[in-house]
Amino acid sequence: MNGPTLFGLCAAALIGFGLYGLIVNPQPLRKIIGFNIIGSGVFLLFGTIARRGAAAGMGGDPVPQALLITGIVVAFSATALAVALLLRLFDEGGVVTLVSEASPTEAKADPPDA
Amino acid sequence: MPHSLSAQDVTTPGGLLLVLAILIPFIGMLIGFVFGGGKAMRVALATLAVGLAIVIAIAKALVQSGDAVIYILGGWMPPLGVALRADGLSVVMLLAIAVVICGIGVYARADFGSPSGVKEARAPLTFWLLLLAVWGSLNLVFVSGDLFTLYVALELLTFAAVPLVSLDGRSETVRSALRYLLYALLGSVLYLLGAVLLYGVYGTLDIPLLAMRVRPEPVAWAALALMISGLLAKTALFPLHLWLPPAHAGAPAAASAVLSGLVIKGSWFLAVRLWFDVFAGVVTLPSAQTLGTLGAAAILVGNVVALRQTRLKLLIAYSTVAQIGYLFLMFPLATGLSSAGLDSAVAVNGGMLQAISHAMAKAAMFMAAGLIYTTLGHDRVADLRGMTSTLPMTVLAFALAGASLIGLPPSGGFLAKWLLISAAITTLQWWWALLMLVGGLLTSVYVFIVVVRSLAPAHDGWKPKLPVPRYQQAAVLALALCSFLLGAAVLCPLDVMQIGRTVSRNTLLP
């Protein structure tokens, strides 16, 4: 097994773990971590592609590396936003769950009359 | 890398306008952020006016040249560089979104104006900045020429839209925002994975180059499936719609109008772009039928659940779930046309018109619901008495927007459904036509219920809780009228939407 194949398989495994965690875990924080694991898998895959695409005598294809950095920044900001919302949710209610008190179809549209 | 797209690789006259269309909203946002407080609203409104003028100039450049408007960033050619392209599809979406954003801006002056004497409030400042951010991101989605820029644009759109859900900061809306963000993140990471796979095989993310290189093979199918399912989660197509109703119904009215009318169109437009421009040679009729079936389920489930709602805003939010279903009916119809060797433009135009008329009608409906809430202090559908005499313009706007959603002539919804149904009949897919008619019938029931309830006379001695400014009602009515009169687009002598499409429309490789 050569390097790119090994890294590609690792990337696939990471994406699989992350996807499982994101879908199955009920706690939002674990979902956020699941998202980050998928992200790591995607970035690893992209790095592998950059290495494999370097057939023309260069050390690596530079385009994926540039895109990768952007992708990491975006994923980081997404995580920061999600964690900020999570903290706010904890401050407001003291519990962190995605399940509403009412069922989703009957969720409150507006606050009760003031 | 050799490629022969010489006509695609030069900056056309008016190309700089595309850069401005993206930059001006973001510059406005930053200026508003620096000045803060009450000035943010004035900065935002000025930016809206400038942005609208730029979008009109882009449309003029497109019609005059008869070809796509292109800007090559920094003079670097694709595949190494990045191009901005606005073809007919982009320009009609740019125009429609600009009109709706301006309508929402006028409406929101009353809800999010900073009262004199108050230094700075969080919600108004956030609303105006995010309104501009949503607009800039949407413009970027419409004009981006490569899949990675589109990924960044989608993420910007999500980051701008999520805080709009929780503007009032109640734990219920924060929870809706978090749920929305998690769905959106799953969607975008799947989209990115698909884009990475495409780059790995074809060595480019530029849309025209990719369209030339992509071949029907397993990796292209995998990439298509990943990207489209990611976008479905972001667009809230059934069965991934669960985040939408609480998020859209819990936000303030103007923010709901942005979320429901505009934000979901971004990821939907990207799905259209992928399906018809990038993967035109890869998509098959059965895969399109799958999307159509999900759309059909969305229409039935969304409409039936909307009928059961007791709150007006939730009713409108579930109506959005149903209308998203219509947007995905264009996929089997257009693919059916092109696989029969016919021009798919009828179905594509129908789908685009549906998106535009829904954007206007839904924004008008949410804002009408906001005015009703302000006047009554609640939005229970069962108790809307007195609304017609108190807010005649608003109820008229609600009825006109409803007529467009139902598809009554001469509304935009009517023309859209007409085009889609004629495509369905041409390709012998009569079941989609039947479904559209049933959906229209269900829609008419809940629009009718709301209008009839609001016709009932008010109790004696009832007073509006808060008066509503007349210009807010006028803004809502204007948007509803735009949607209602959009059917006049049939008189347009030029098929604007099909100008400069990079991929020929009636070729589907075997």
Interface residues (C-beta under 8 A of the other chain):
Chain A: I15 L22 P28 K31 I32 F35 I38 G39 V42 L45 F46 I49 R52 G53 V63 P64 L67 T70 G71 V74 A75 S77 A78 L81 A82 L85 L86 R88 L89 E92 G93 T97 L98 S100 P104 T105 A107 K108 A109 D110 P111 D113
Chain B: P79 L80 F148 Y151 V152 E155 T158 F159 V162 S166 D168 G169 R170 S171 E172 V174 R175 S176 A177 L178 R179 L181 L182 L185 L186 S188 V189 L192 L193 V196 L197 Y199 G200 G203 L242 P245 P246 A249 G250 V305 R308 Q309 R311 L312 K313 L314 Y373 G377 H378 D379
